[in-house]
Amino acid sequence: MKEVAILGAGYAGLRALHELQKKAAGEFRITLVDRNAYHYEATDLHEVAAGTQPKEKITYDIKDVVNPKVTTFIQDEVVKINPDTKEVELKNNKPVRYDYLIIGLGFRSETFGIPGAEENALEMVNIDSAVKIYEHIQDAMAKYKETKDKKYLKLVVCGAGFTGIELVGSLVEAKKGYAKLAGVTPDEIEIYCVEAAPTILPMFNDELTNYCLKQLDKWNVHLMTGCAIKGIKPEHVVYANGDVEKELEAATIIWTTGVSGSFVMGESGFDERRGRVVVNEDLTAPGHDDIYIIGDVAAVMDKESNRPYPTTAQIALKMGEYTAKHLVNRIKGQSTPGFVFKSAGSVASIGNTHAFGMVGKTGVKGYPASFIKKMIMNKSLYETGGVKEVMAKGRFDLYH
Ligand code: NAD
């Protein structure tokens, strides 16, 4: 029986596992490796970081997806992949041998080498770092109570991409709670979002962008576009506005300027850029048809734009599904057409009851968009985690 190793239980890896177990339980022995015992919904990390949801709401046990008759789960850190010996080196366990490998090792924060960003800004890439952000904010509020220093009431989000905007929305929603901790009114908590580009959300039309801008304005968010961050000093964001370099003092600085794929890709000798490998049409690695690379460590070229598709949960899930199908067909000696991605659109939430985005070719905004966003989240939970996870972690607070 063929050995399949799946590295990473994020959206891509776990969906591949789910589909492989369903489609071909008798064909493979599977080993799944992840550093955590739980899967987390990476798209919802901002809620844990802001403290609007507990971490339990966006995580579930990997074992809930694993069929122990087919799959062995190893909780460990992947150090390196050796394509020549077909082995995966782990930090604490003996190497895992494979006939087919599925790499879905996910993303890390990208600082673009900006000085001090790693040391002095808080990253938001996993459950631990999101929890740390919330603890940091709570701590800052307590410090304000002691010192009355206004820097403790200031929160800066670096980067106004989808992640930054969604985080800002959750911070706004959590303001009341922060104010209580600090003994101030919610208006005294100041939220900044610093963005290098002159405008935000270039993928959306004016109507949607204006909706977002209007909401941010209504909530008194200081959106600083055209401000490229040059460095982060302790409790200070250094940015350039035109030719002028300025500093913004704040006790809480959160880094959301973009992501890269796992360091393991470079460590393992793959031809990568920022941790992403341009894959073949069947999602295999160039020169290694026994290795599939999926999710945020993969770059799939969009033939229309001649650029890689953006890394999203949506494409990661589709890649996971495709890989399982491809592998099953392969074992049966059948061919599979190349991976084709058709985006279903993207919807960004700003807080629990506001959202905006595109569903197919239709723009949506406001409460209906928020409803759609929750349905998208529930669908994704159901398709990988099943009824149990959607009942426990689904979003049914639709009439907020
Ligand atoms: P991103 O790359 O999309 O956005 C990062 C932002 O930071 C950009 O606007 C960029 O101009 C800005 N930036 C970069 N360097 C800067 C600097 N030095 N100073 C100031 N600003 C700087 O990254 P992201 O928001 O983390 O998103 C990553 C991927 O995940 C994207 O493909 C995104 O579409 C996807 N995503 C989707 C959703 C959703 O569908 N709801 C939510 C979150 C993320």
Boltz pocket constraint, residues with backbone or C-beta under 6 A from the ligand:
constraints:
  - pocket:
      binder: B
      contacts: [[A, 43], [A, 112], [A, 114], [A, 158], [A, 159], [A, 160], [A, 161], [A, 162], [A, 163], [A, 164], [A, 166], [A, 194], [A, 195], [A, 196], [A, 197], [A, 227], [A, 228], [A, 229], [A, 230], [A, 256], [A, 257], [A, 258], [A, 259], [A, 310], [A, 311], [A, 312], [A, 346], [A, 347], [A, 348], [A, 349]]
      max_distance: 6.0
